[in-house]
Amino acid sequence: MDNDTQDRLRRIRGAGAAKRHNARTVAALTGNPGCTRRAVLDAAGVDKDALARHVGFPAKFGQSQFAITRGNAFEAQVKANGYAELLRLLRETLGLEIREVGSTDLGDVGGNTGQEVRHARSRQKLTSAAADPNAAATFYDHPLLRLDVGGNDVYLEPDLVAFHHQGVFHAVEIKSFAVIDDQADGRKVAAAATQSAVYVLALRRLLGDDKVADEVVLVCPKDFSNQPVATKVDVRKQLIVLNHQLSRLTRIESLVAALPPNLTLDLAPDDDGKPSRPAADVITALGEIEPRYAPDCLAKCEMSFFCRHEATGCTAALGLSVREELGGVETVAEALGLADGTLVASDDQAEAAAMLRTTAKIFGSVAA
Protein backbone atom coordinates (compact mmCIF):
# COMPACT_ATOMS: atom_id res chain seq x y z
CA MET A 1 0.00 0.00 0.00
CA ASP A 2 1.47 3.37 -0.98
CA ASN A 3 2.02 6.23 1.46
CA ASP A 4 -0.74 8.37 -0.08
CA THR A 5 -3.32 5.64 0.55
CA GLN A 6 -2.08 5.16 4.11
CA ASP A 7 -2.39 8.91 4.72
CA ARG A 8 -5.91 8.91 3.28
CA LEU A 9 -6.92 6.00 5.52
CA ARG A 10 -5.54 7.78 8.60
CA ARG A 11 -7.54 10.87 7.66
CA ILE A 12 -10.70 8.78 7.27
CA ARG A 13 -10.15 7.20 10.71
CA GLY A 14 -9.36 10.48 12.39
CA ALA A 15 -8.00 10.87 15.91
CA GLY A 16 -9.09 7.48 17.26
CA ALA A 17 -6.68 4.60 17.72
CA ALA A 18 -6.78 2.10 14.86
CA LYS A 19 -8.83 -1.06 15.41
CA ARG A 20 -6.98 -4.13 14.25
CA HIS A 21 -8.23 -6.27 11.42
CA ASN A 22 -8.46 -9.90 12.56
CA ALA A 23 -9.70 -13.26 11.31
CA ARG A 24 -13.27 -12.39 12.30
CA THR A 25 -13.27 -9.12 10.32
CA VAL A 26 -11.58 -10.72 7.32
CA ALA A 27 -14.21 -13.49 7.31
CA ALA A 28 -17.01 -10.91 7.49
CA LEU A 29 -15.51 -8.80 4.70
CA THR A 30 -15.10 -11.78 2.37
CA GLY A 31 -18.67 -12.78 3.16
CA ASN A 32 -19.77 -9.57 1.44
CA PRO A 33 -16.86 -8.64 -0.86
CA GLY A 34 -18.81 -5.96 -2.73
CA CYS A 35 -19.24 -3.72 0.33
CA THR A 36 -16.97 -0.72 -0.20
CA ARG A 37 -18.02 0.76 3.13
CA ARG A 38 -16.86 -2.22 5.18
CA ALA A 39 -13.64 -2.56 3.16
CA VAL A 40 -12.70 1.09 3.73
CA LEU A 41 -13.68 1.17 7.42
CA ASP A 42 -11.74 -2.02 8.18
CA ALA A 43 -8.67 -0.93 6.20
CA ALA A 44 -8.71 2.44 7.97
CA GLY A 45 -9.06 0.80 11.38
CA VAL A 46 -12.25 2.72 12.17
CA ASP A 47 -13.99 1.76 15.42
CA LYS A 48 -17.25 0.67 13.79
CA ASP A 49 -18.96 0.05 17.12
CA ALA A 50 -18.32 3.62 18.32
CA LEU A 51 -19.29 4.98 14.91
CA ALA A 52 -22.59 3.08 14.88
CA ARG A 53 -23.43 4.29 18.39
CA HIS A 54 -22.69 7.90 17.49
CA VAL A 55 -25.01 7.89 14.47
CA GLY A 56 -27.81 6.35 16.52
CA PHE A 57 -27.73 2.71 15.34
CA PRO A 58 -25.67 0.75 17.91
CA ALA A 59 -24.76 -2.81 17.11
CA LYS A 60 -26.81 -5.50 18.83
CA PHE A 61 -24.29 -8.28 18.74
CA GLY A 62 -20.73 -8.99 19.77
CA GLN A 63 -18.93 -10.53 22.71
CA SER A 64 -19.53 -9.17 26.18
CA GLN A 65 -16.57 -8.38 28.40
CA PHE A 66 -17.62 -11.37 30.52
CA ALA A 67 -17.41 -13.68 27.48
CA ILE A 68 -13.99 -12.30 26.52
CA THR A 69 -12.70 -12.79 30.07
CA ARG A 70 -14.10 -16.33 30.18
CA GLY A 71 -12.47 -17.12 26.82
CA ASN A 72 -9.08 -15.82 27.95
CA ALA A 73 -9.32 -17.84 31.16
CA PHE A 74 -10.18 -21.02 29.27
CA GLU A 75 -7.29 -20.51 26.85
CA ALA A 76 -4.90 -20.00 29.76
CA GLN A 77 -6.20 -23.20 31.36
CA VAL A 78 -5.67 -25.20 28.16
CA LYS A 79 -2.08 -23.92 27.86
CA ALA A 80 -1.19 -24.20 31.55
CA ASN A 81 1.59 -26.37 33.01
CA GLY A 82 3.72 -26.37 29.91
CA TYR A 83 0.81 -27.18 27.58
CA ALA A 84 0.24 -30.51 29.35
CA GLU A 85 -3.52 -30.57 28.73
CA LEU A 86 -3.13 -29.44 25.12
CA LEU A 87 -0.49 -32.08 24.46
CA ARG A 88 -2.87 -34.75 25.76
CA LEU A 89 -5.63 -33.51 23.48
CA LEU A 90 -3.39 -33.36 20.42
CA ARG A 91 -1.95 -36.80 21.08
CA GLU A 92 -5.52 -38.12 20.93
CA THR A 93 -6.65 -35.93 18.01
CA LEU A 94 -3.55 -35.83 15.78
CA GLY A 95 -1.69 -38.91 16.94
CA LEU A 96 1.32 -37.01 18.27
CA GLU A 97 4.02 -39.33 19.55
CA ILE A 98 6.22 -36.74 21.20
CA ARG A 99 6.79 -37.18 24.94
CA GLU A 100 8.57 -33.91 25.64
CA VAL A 101 7.21 -30.68 24.25
CA GLY A 102 9.23 -27.90 22.70
CA SER A 103 7.41 -24.59 22.54
CA THR A 104 8.07 -21.10 21.26
CA ASP A 105 6.13 -18.11 22.59
CA LEU A 106 5.81 -15.55 19.80
CA GLY A 107 3.62 -13.11 21.74
CA ASP A 108 6.54 -10.67 21.89
CA VAL A 109 10.18 -10.44 20.84
CA GLY A 110 12.35 -9.48 23.79
CA GLY A 111 9.54 -7.39 25.20
CA ASN A 112 8.80 -5.79 21.81
CA THR A 113 5.16 -6.33 20.87
CA GLY A 114 5.28 -4.39 17.58
CA GLN A 115 3.47 -6.12 14.72
CA GLU A 116 6.31 -5.97 12.19
CA VAL A 117 8.87 -7.30 14.68
CA ARG A 118 6.57 -10.08 15.87
CA HIS A 119 5.66 -11.05 12.30
CA ALA A 120 9.31 -11.19 11.25
CA ARG A 121 10.11 -13.44 14.23
CA SER A 122 7.10 -15.69 13.57
CA ARG A 123 7.98 -15.98 9.89
CA GLN A 124 11.57 -16.89 10.72
CA LYS A 125 10.58 -19.55 13.26
CA LEU A 126 7.85 -21.14 11.13
CA THR A 127 9.82 -21.20 7.86
CA SER A 128 12.83 -22.67 9.68
CA ALA A 129 10.64 -25.40 11.13
CA ALA A 130 9.18 -26.17 7.70
CA ALA A 131 12.69 -26.43 6.23
CA ASP A 132 14.10 -28.59 9.06
CA PRO A 133 11.39 -30.63 10.83
CA ASN A 134 13.96 -32.16 13.20
CA ALA A 135 14.62 -28.73 14.69
CA ALA A 136 10.97 -27.76 15.01
CA ALA A 137 9.16 -27.06 18.25
CA THR A 138 5.80 -28.74 18.90
CA PHE A 139 3.87 -25.57 19.75
CA TYR A 140 4.14 -22.04 18.37
CA ASP A 141 2.12 -19.90 20.75
CA HIS A 142 0.38 -16.78 19.33
CA PRO A 143 2.41 -16.45 16.11
CA LEU A 144 1.66 -13.31 14.11
CA LEU A 145 0.82 -14.07 10.48
CA ARG A 146 0.13 -11.70 7.60
CA LEU A 147 -2.39 -11.84 4.76
CA ASP A 148 -2.95 -9.50 1.82
CA VAL A 149 -6.60 -8.39 1.87
CA GLY A 150 -7.36 -6.18 -1.12
CA GLY A 151 -3.86 -4.68 -1.05
CA ASN A 152 -3.92 -4.14 2.71
CA ASP A 153 -1.56 -6.23 4.85
CA VAL A 154 -3.62 -7.67 7.70
CA TYR A 155 -1.89 -9.16 10.76
CA LEU A 156 -3.53 -12.27 12.17
CA GLU A 157 -2.92 -14.02 15.49
CA PRO A 158 -4.09 -17.63 15.84
CA ASP A 159 -4.27 -19.04 19.35
CA LEU A 160 -1.59 -21.58 18.54
CA VAL A 161 0.04 -23.48 15.68
CA ALA A 162 0.99 -27.10 16.35
CA PHE A 163 3.72 -28.90 14.43
CA HIS A 164 3.26 -32.59 13.72
CA HIS A 165 6.30 -34.84 13.64
CA GLN A 166 5.39 -35.86 10.08
CA GLY A 167 6.06 -32.33 8.87
CA VAL A 168 2.58 -30.80 8.88
CA PHE A 169 1.36 -27.71 10.73
CA HIS A 170 -2.11 -27.48 12.27
CA ALA A 171 -3.89 -24.31 13.34
CA VAL A 172 -5.39 -24.69 16.82
CA GLU A 173 -8.41 -22.56 17.73
CA ILE A 174 -9.49 -22.38 21.38
CA LYS A 175 -13.11 -21.35 21.94
CA SER A 176 -15.11 -21.06 25.16
CA PHE A 177 -18.49 -22.21 23.80
CA ALA A 178 -19.46 -25.61 25.16
CA VAL A 179 -19.72 -29.00 23.48
CA ILE A 180 -22.73 -30.64 25.17
CA ASP A 181 -23.39 -34.34 24.58
CA ASP A 182 -20.85 -34.23 21.74
CA GLN A 183 -22.78 -31.42 20.01
CA ALA A 184 -21.93 -27.72 19.75
CA ASP A 185 -23.88 -24.74 18.42
CA GLY A 186 -23.72 -25.13 14.64
CA ARG A 187 -23.48 -21.40 13.97
CA LYS A 188 -20.59 -20.99 16.39
CA VAL A 189 -18.74 -23.96 14.92
CA ALA A 190 -19.27 -22.59 11.40
CA ALA A 191 -17.96 -19.17 12.46
CA ALA A 192 -14.94 -20.78 14.12
CA ALA A 193 -14.25 -22.85 10.99
CA THR A 194 -14.36 -19.76 8.75
CA GLN A 195 -12.07 -17.79 11.05
CA SER A 196 -9.68 -20.74 11.29
CA ALA A 197 -9.62 -20.98 7.49
CA VAL A 198 -8.25 -17.43 7.45
CA TYR A 199 -5.32 -18.62 9.59
CA VAL A 200 -4.79 -21.69 7.43
CA LEU A 201 -4.70 -19.57 4.27
CA ALA A 202 -2.17 -17.16 5.82
CA LEU A 203 -0.01 -20.13 6.91
CA ARG A 204 -0.21 -21.71 3.45
CA ARG A 205 0.83 -18.50 1.75
CA LEU A 206 3.85 -18.43 4.05
CA LEU A 207 4.82 -22.12 4.07
CA GLY A 208 3.10 -23.77 1.10
CA ASP A 209 -0.11 -25.77 0.80
CA ASP A 210 1.54 -29.12 1.52
CA LYS A 211 2.89 -27.94 4.87
CA VAL A 212 -0.43 -26.93 6.43
CA ALA A 213 -3.27 -29.34 7.18
CA ASP A 214 -6.79 -28.96 5.75
CA GLU A 215 -8.12 -29.72 9.21
CA VAL A 216 -7.88 -27.38 12.18
CA VAL A 217 -8.11 -28.44 15.80
CA LEU A 218 -11.00 -26.86 17.68
CA VAL A 219 -10.70 -26.97 21.49
CA CYS A 220 -13.82 -26.25 23.58
CA PRO A 221 -15.06 -27.00 27.12
CA LYS A 222 -16.98 -30.26 27.44
CA ASP A 223 -20.55 -30.31 28.73
CA PHE A 224 -21.03 -27.99 31.72
CA SER A 225 -17.47 -28.23 32.99
CA ASN A 226 -14.22 -26.55 31.96
CA GLN A 227 -12.75 -29.88 30.90
CA PRO A 228 -11.39 -29.24 27.39
CA VAL A 229 -12.17 -31.50 24.45
CA ALA A 230 -10.65 -31.32 20.97
CA THR A 231 -12.00 -32.19 17.55
CA LYS A 232 -10.75 -31.85 14.00
CA VAL A 233 -12.72 -29.57 11.68
CA ASP A 234 -12.25 -29.82 7.91
CA VAL A 235 -11.98 -26.30 6.42
CA ARG A 236 -11.42 -27.16 2.74
CA LYS A 237 -14.78 -25.72 1.72
CA GLN A 238 -14.13 -22.51 3.64
CA LEU A 239 -10.68 -22.21 2.05
CA ILE A 240 -12.14 -22.44 -1.46
CA VAL A 241 -14.69 -19.73 -0.70
CA LEU A 242 -12.14 -17.54 1.07
CA ASN A 243 -9.64 -17.74 -1.80
CA HIS A 244 -12.37 -16.91 -4.31
CA GLN A 245 -13.74 -13.99 -2.33
CA LEU A 246 -10.31 -12.49 -1.65
CA SER A 247 -9.60 -12.56 -5.38
CA ARG A 248 -12.80 -10.53 -5.96
CA LEU A 249 -11.94 -7.73 -3.57
CA THR A 250 -11.20 -4.39 -5.21
CA ARG A 251 -7.82 -3.08 -4.07
CA ILE A 252 -8.06 -0.57 -1.28
CA GLU A 253 -6.04 2.00 -3.27
CA SER A 254 -8.79 2.09 -5.91
CA LEU A 255 -11.58 2.33 -3.34
CA VAL A 256 -9.92 5.21 -1.48
CA ALA A 257 -9.02 7.07 -4.69
CA ALA A 258 -12.72 7.21 -5.62
CA LEU A 259 -13.67 8.97 -2.35
CA PRO A 260 -13.72 12.75 -1.76
CA PRO A 261 -10.15 13.77 -0.80
CA ASN A 262 -11.12 15.41 2.51
CA LEU A 263 -13.52 12.70 3.67
CA THR A 264 -13.18 11.86 7.35
CA LEU A 265 -15.18 9.87 9.90
CA ASP A 266 -13.36 11.48 12.81
CA LEU A 267 -15.74 11.74 15.77
CA ALA A 268 -13.61 14.55 17.27
CA PRO A 269 -13.57 13.23 20.85
CA ASP A 270 -13.40 15.85 23.61
CA ASP A 271 -11.18 15.73 26.69
CA ASP A 272 -13.48 13.10 28.23
CA GLY A 273 -13.34 10.95 25.09
CA LYS A 274 -16.93 11.73 24.07
CA PRO A 275 -17.60 12.47 20.38
CA SER A 276 -18.13 16.17 19.71
CA ARG A 277 -18.75 16.04 15.97
CA PRO A 278 -22.43 16.35 15.02
CA ALA A 279 -23.92 12.97 14.09
CA ALA A 280 -25.48 14.52 10.97
CA ASP A 281 -22.01 15.40 9.65
CA VAL A 282 -20.81 11.85 10.20
CA ILE A 283 -23.90 10.42 8.45
CA THR A 284 -23.22 12.69 5.46
CA ALA A 285 -19.63 11.44 5.33
CA LEU A 286 -20.76 7.81 5.56
CA GLY A 287 -23.08 8.41 2.62
CA GLU A 288 -20.02 9.03 0.43
CA ILE A 289 -18.88 5.40 0.93
CA GLU A 290 -21.04 2.92 -0.95
CA PRO A 291 -22.51 0.12 1.18
CA ARG A 292 -23.79 -3.27 0.06
CA TYR A 293 -26.30 -4.15 2.73
CA ALA A 294 -27.81 -7.62 3.02
CA PRO A 295 -29.75 -9.18 5.92
CA ASP A 296 -26.77 -11.43 6.72
CA CYS A 297 -24.85 -8.29 7.74
CA LEU A 298 -26.94 -8.09 10.92
CA ALA A 299 -24.94 -10.94 12.41
CA LYS A 300 -21.54 -9.80 11.16
CA CYS A 301 -21.11 -6.03 11.02
CA GLU A 302 -21.39 -3.28 13.61
CA MET A 303 -22.71 -0.87 10.95
CA SER A 304 -25.51 -3.19 9.82
CA PHE A 305 -28.41 -1.46 11.58
CA PHE A 306 -27.42 1.90 10.14
CA CYS A 307 -27.04 0.38 6.66
CA ARG A 308 -30.39 -1.39 6.98
CA HIS A 309 -32.10 1.89 7.85
CA GLU A 310 -30.35 3.53 4.90
CA ALA A 311 -31.54 0.74 2.59
CA THR A 312 -35.22 1.02 3.58
CA GLY A 313 -37.36 0.63 0.47
CA CYS A 314 -34.50 -0.83 -1.58
CA THR A 315 -34.64 -4.33 -3.03
CA ALA A 316 -31.12 -4.95 -1.70
CA ALA A 317 -32.55 -4.97 1.84
CA LEU A 318 -34.46 -8.15 0.96
CA GLY A 319 -31.29 -10.22 0.56
CA LEU A 320 -28.59 -11.14 -1.92
CA SER A 321 -30.77 -13.61 -3.83
CA VAL A 322 -33.44 -10.94 -4.38
CA ARG A 323 -30.75 -8.44 -5.39
CA GLU A 324 -29.49 -10.88 -8.02
CA GLU A 325 -32.95 -11.79 -9.28
CA LEU A 326 -33.96 -8.12 -9.59
CA GLY A 327 -30.80 -6.80 -11.20
CA GLY A 328 -31.40 -3.21 -12.33
CA VAL A 329 -34.46 -2.77 -10.09
CA GLU A 330 -33.27 -0.68 -7.17
CA THR A 331 -36.42 -0.09 -5.10
CA VAL A 332 -39.42 -2.06 -3.90
CA ALA A 333 -41.69 0.61 -5.43
CA GLU A 334 -40.09 0.02 -8.83
CA ALA A 335 -40.53 -3.74 -8.45
CA LEU A 336 -44.25 -3.34 -7.67
CA GLY A 337 -44.73 -0.96 -10.58
CA LEU A 338 -43.04 -3.33 -13.02
CA ALA A 339 -45.06 -6.24 -11.66
CA ASP A 340 -48.45 -4.57 -12.19
CA GLY A 341 -47.47 -2.86 -15.43
CA THR A 342 -47.75 0.74 -14.19
CA LEU A 343 -44.03 1.22 -14.94
CA VAL A 344 -42.28 0.56 -18.26
CA ALA A 345 -39.08 -1.44 -17.90
CA SER A 346 -35.79 -0.06 -19.19
CA ASP A 347 -33.51 -2.33 -21.22
CA ASP A 348 -31.53 -3.42 -18.17
CA GLN A 349 -34.74 -4.15 -16.25
CA ALA A 350 -36.48 -6.22 -18.95
CA GLU A 351 -35.54 -9.65 -17.61
CA ALA A 352 -36.42 -8.78 -14.02
CA ALA A 353 -39.70 -7.16 -15.14
CA ALA A 354 -40.75 -10.30 -17.02
CA MET A 355 -40.05 -12.41 -13.92
CA LEU A 356 -42.01 -9.99 -11.72
CA ARG A 357 -45.04 -10.02 -14.03
CA THR A 358 -45.01 -13.82 -14.17
CA THR A 359 -44.78 -14.03 -10.40
CA ALA A 360 -47.61 -11.51 -10.00
CA LYS A 361 -49.84 -13.55 -12.31
CA ILE A 362 -49.14 -16.76 -10.40
CA PHE A 363 -49.95 -15.18 -7.03
CA GLY A 364 -52.99 -13.46 -8.57
CA SER A 365 -54.29 -16.82 -9.79
CA VAL A 366 -53.71 -18.43 -6.40
CA ALA A 367 -55.51 -15.58 -4.64
CA ALA A 368 -58.45 -15.81 -7.02
N, C-alpha and C positions, 0 to 999 in steps of 0.2 A: 504494500500500500504506500503510495507516495505521500510526501510531507503535506502537500496541499489538502489531500483528502483527510489526513489525520487532523489538520488544523480545523477543517470544516466540521468534522465529527465532534471535536472538542467544543466548538462554538455551539453546535446543536445541543450538546449535553448541558453546557453552561457551568455554573460554579459547583455543582454537586460532584461528589466523588463517583468515579466510574463503577458501575455494577459489572461484575465479571460474567462473561458468557460462560456457560457450562454445558454439560451433556443434556440437561433438561431443556435448556433454551435452544440448543442446536436441534434437538428432536422436534420441538414445537415449530421452529422455523421451517424445517424441511417437511413438516406436515402440511404447511401452507406456503409453498415456495414463491407464490405470486404476490405475497403481501409486502409491498415496499415499505409500509409503515413499520412493521415488525423488524424487517431487515435493517432499516436505518436506526431505529431505537436501540436494538441489540448491539449493532456495530459501534454506536456512539456511547454505549454503556449507560443509557438513560435509566433512571430508577422508574420503571413503568408503574410500580405500585403507588409511589408518591404522586406521580403524574396523574394517574387515574383518580386518586382521591381528591386532588386539587381541582380537577374539572368536574367533580360531582358524580363520578361513576366508579366508586371503589370496587376493587376485585372482591369476589365472594368465594375465593378458593385459595389454596396455598397451605403450607405447613405452619402450624402454630409453634410458638417458641417451646411449648411443652413437648411437641412431637420431635422437634430438632434436638432438644436436650436428651430425650429418650433414645433417639437414634445414635447420638454420639456416645451415650453410655453403653449401648449394646455393642457398638463397634469396638469400644475399648475393652469390653468383656471378652469379645471374640479373639482379640489380639493379645490378651494379657498372658503373663507368665511365659514370655518368649514364644508366643504364637502356639502354645501347646494345644489349645482347643481347636484352632484352625488347622493345625497339622493333622489332628485326628480326623477331622471332617474331610480333608483333602485326600488322606490315605484311603478313606472309604469311597469317596466320590471319583477320584482320578487314578486311584491305584498307585499312589506314591509309595516308594520303597525306601525312602531316606529316613534314617533314624535320627540323625542330628541335623538341625536346621540352620542354614546360613541365611541371614537377612540383611537387607540394606534399607535404611530409612532415608527416603529422598524428600522428606518434608521441608528440609532446609539444607543449605550447604555452608557448614561452618558458622551457623547463626544467620546466614544471609537467606532471606525468604523471597528475594526478587524472582519474578517469573522467568526471565531470560537465563539467570544463573541456574535456577532449579531445573529448567528444561534442558540446558546444556549438560548438566550432571546426569539427569535421567537418561538422556539420549546416549551418553557415553557408556553408562552402566548396562543399559539394555542391549545396545549394539555389540558390546564386548561379550556379553553372555550369549548372544545369538551366534557369534563367531567362534566362541570357545565354550561349549556346554560344560566341560569339566571344571571350568573356573566360575561357573554361575552360582549365584545364591539361589535359595529356594523361594524366598519372598522378597518382593520389591514393594515397600510400603509407601503409599501416596506418591508414586512417580508423577511428574508433570509432563503430559504429552501435548502435542500441538497439531491442529488440523486447519487446513485452509477452508474457510467458509465464505464463498463469494468474494475471494480476494482479501479477506480479513483473517489474520492468524488468531485462532481461538485456542487458549490454553485449557486443557482438560485434566482433571485429577481423579482417576479411579481410586477406589478404596485400597486396592492392592492388586498386584500382578504376581501370579504364581508361575514358577518355572518347573516344568516337568523334566524328569531325568532323560526322557526320550527326545528332548530338544524342542518342546512346544510350550509356548506361553499361554496362560489362561487369565483372562480378566476375572477378578473376584469382586462381586457387588454385595455389600452388606446392607440389608434393609431391616427396619424394625417392625414391619407388619407381620402378623402371625400366620403360621401355617397350622390350621386346625383340622384334625383328622385327615392329615395328608392333603388338604386342600387350602389354597390361598385365594384371596380376592383376584379374580381374573383380570380386572382392569389394572390393578397395581402390578401384577406380574407382567402384563403387556407393557406397561410404562417402564418397568425396570429392564425388560428385554430391549426395548428401543434405546434407552439411555446406555445400556451396556454395549449395544451395537456401535454406538458412537465411539466408545473406547476401543473396541476391537478394530474398527476402521482406522483410527489414529495409530494404533499399534502396527497394523498391517502396512500402512504407508511408511512407517519407520523401519520395520524389520522384514517385510515381505509376507505374502499371503500364507506361505507354507510354514511360517514360524509361529503363527497365532491360531489358536483353535477356533472352530466355528461355534463351540459351546462355551458359555460363560458359567461360572459357578455362583449361584445365588444362595446367600446365607441369611436365614430368617429365624426368629424364635419359634419354637415348637409349642403348639397348643396354647395354654394360658400361663406358661412358664417362660423363663428367659433362657431355657436350654436351646442352644443353636442347632439348627439342622441345615444341611446343604443339599442342593439339587442342581443338576446340570440343565441349562436352558439353551436350546438350539436357536441361534440368532441369524441363520442364513437368510431367511426371508427378510428380516429387518435390514440386513446388510445390502441386499439387492435394492430395496426401496430407498435406503439412505444414499447409496451411490448414485442412483438415478436422480433423486431430488436435488442433491448437491450439484450435479451437473447442470441442472436447470436454473440454478440461482443466477440472477443478473449480478455482475460484479459491483461491489459497493461503490467503486469510483464512478461508475456510470449512474448509479442511483443518486448519489450526492450531487454530481454535476448537473442533474436536471432540476435541483431544488433552488429556490431563491437564495442568492449568496449570503444574505444577512439573517437567514432563518435561524431561530434559536428557540429551544424549549426550556430555557433557564427559568426556574421558578423564583429566582431572586430572593433567597432566604434572608430573613433579618437576623439580628444578633441572637435571637432565641431559636433560630433554625426554622421558623415558620415562613412559608411562601408569602412574598409580598406582591408578586406580579398578579394583576387581575386575571381571573380564570378565563374571561372572554378573550383576552389577548393570546393565551395559550391555546385555546380552542381554535382560534383563527390560524395560528401557526401549525397546529396539527392538521388542519384542513389542506395544507399545502403538500402533505405527504400521503400518497394514495394508499388506502387500505384495501384489503381483500377479505372482508368479513364472511364467515360461515358459522353456522351454529356450533360446530366442533370447537371453535375458538373459546367458547365459554369455559371449557375445562382446561385450557392451555395457556391463555394469555391474559395478563393483568388489564389490558386495554379493551377487552372484549365487550364489556357492557357499554362503554362509550361508543365503540364501533357499531354495536348493534343498534343503539339509539340513532346514530348517524345514518344507518342503512334502512331505517323505517320506511316502508313503502317500496323498497327495492326488491327485485326478484332474488338478488344475491343473498338476502337475509333468510331465504327459504332453504338454503343448502347448496352444496357444490353440484349435486346431480341436477337440481332445478336450473342452476346457473348455466350448466352445459346444455341442457335441453332447450333453454330459452335464449340461446345466444343471440345477441342483438336487441333483446327486449329487456330494457333496464328497470322498468317499474311494474308493480302489480297492476296499476291503472292501465298501462299500455297492454299488458297481457289480457286483461278483461275486455278492453276495447277490440283487440284483434280477435278474441274468441267470439264475440257477439257481432262482429262485422261493422261496428261503429267507427273503427279506425282502419285505414288502408295501410297495408304492410309495405315497408321499404324493401329494396332488393335483399338486404342482409337480414331481414326479418321474415322472408317468405316461408322458409322451411318451418320455423317456429310457429308462425301464424297458422299454417296448414295443420300442424299437430294440435294447436289450441282449439281450432274449429272442430276437428274430429273429436277431440276429448269432450268439448261442450255438447256436441250432438249425442254422444254416447250417454253422458250424464243426464241430458235432457230426456232421452228415451227412457232411461231407467226411472227418472222422476215421474214421467207420464204414466 
